[in-house]
Amino acid sequence: MFIPHTDKERQEMLKTIGKDSIKDLFTDIPQSKRFPTLDLPDGISEMEARKQMSILADANNSCDEMINFLGAGAYYHYVPAAVDLLIQRGDFFTAYTPYQPEISQGTLQAIFEFQSLIANLTGMEVSNASHYDGATAAAETCISAYHHFRKKRGNIILSPFIHPHYLETIRTYLQSISEIEIRIPDISNPIDFKDAIRKLVDNKTALVMAQYPDFLGNIINYSSVSSFAHENGALFATIVYPIALGILKPPADMNADFVVGEGQSLGLPLNFGGPYLGFFTTRKELIRKTSGRIVGETVDEDGKRGYVLTLTAREQHIRRGKATSNICTNQGLNALAVTIYLSLLGKHGLKEVAYQCYQKAHYIASQIDKIKGFKVLNKQPFFNEFVIQCPSDAKEIQNNLLEKGIIAGYNLESDYPSKKNQLLIAATEQNTREDIDYTVNSLREVTNG
């Protein structure tokens, strides 16, 4: 690490704080732990280091080399070359929510455009500047609903078919708030959520939340769930897969109060699981309880267009004890990538991507359903993901297909012990007809189907 301080400057700083040497700054650390001898290898040249890193990288399976049917919250979509090219510009590459907005007009405009695109996509009125990921956005929704009712309603009802990682994040977020009770109905069929909530919603319910399409790929119209929640004074939220909104009814048409989700599919690579981007949208009436930041458009004293941080997290400034959230930054570079991606595709392009995902998923589902011993389990319409029952050990089937260059979906038994030998299969526009046919034939081979 390069630290641009001279010895003279260091001595002046130490004198100012009343210390004789830098070692005096570490006196609280036990003597035996202060300056350990590190067993580090000898230094190597850049050329040697690059070669070693290449060897390590080559040990990983890449979706560019494998046929991929793994989704479960992160999807292998095509990212136009222009996205990566533009976000690597020097004025964007260190993108961050600015603290001096008056000199960061370009960054603020990019965030404003992101908010506008996400609001249009979901059909909602307001979008914030983004969150860390979809799970974080879902958890912040629960916090926002709780504070909207001034902590007088602490009952949060969640569909059991929300992504299990999201459920875990929500529990982690809310565990320190004793007034909040998380209720998850014990149902096996996603369509039963409509009836299950009637036994759980009461005058203490702040929020009802579902996923659309759900974790198992099912498309369910939650209009009646939303209406029932509102009739009982509660709010309704949906977690969405944004690509699906290219052809599906937007949650705003179901009278959702919050629409949140993971933005990875909108121009971000898989990145070994992150960093990703969470989007968060709501209605204008709830804007004061929205977490994170919101960029707005205005005019300066000369009448020229300008951008400002219209709303920011209060813990950044005052009344920290009354703040509704500890989120005060956004995934700036990823938000820019999403903005570029959506701008390049436009309405028709996004619709085409969604259409291809839908058609290819249904094609492979129909082919797998014909293989002896396999069965597609989705009873409801699905978008680009569906569940198959395998005739034998699902993990063994995955391993056998991996040897054939195929990443064969997500093993549901890892999250749902009752779903033994069931795989969650996802298809995107990246899967060709040849890929699908090869995979179906490979399934027949490894199972003698």
Secondary structure, 3 states (H helix, E strand, C coil): CCCCCCHHHHHHHHHHCCCCCHHHHHCCCCHHHHCCCCCCCCCCCHHHHHHHHHHHHHCCCCCCCCEECCCCCCCCCCCCHHHHHHHCCCCCCCCCCCCCHHHCHHHHHHHHHHHHHHHHHHCCCEECCCECCHHHHHHHHHHHHHHHCCCCCCEEEECCCCCHHHHHHHHHHHCCCCCCEEECCCCCCHHHHHHHHHHCCCCCEEEEEEEECCCCCECCCCHHHHHHHHHCCCEEEEEECHHHHHCCCCHHHHCCCEEEEECCCCCCCCHHHCCCCEEEEECHHHHHHCCCCEEEEEECCCCCEEEEEEECCHHHCCCHHHCCCCCCCCCHHHHHHHHHHHHHHHHHHHHHHHHHHHHHHHHHHHHHCCCCCCEECCCCCECCEEEEECCCCHHHHHHHHHCCCEECCEEHHHCCCCCCCEEEEECCCCCCHHHHHHHHHHHHHHHCC
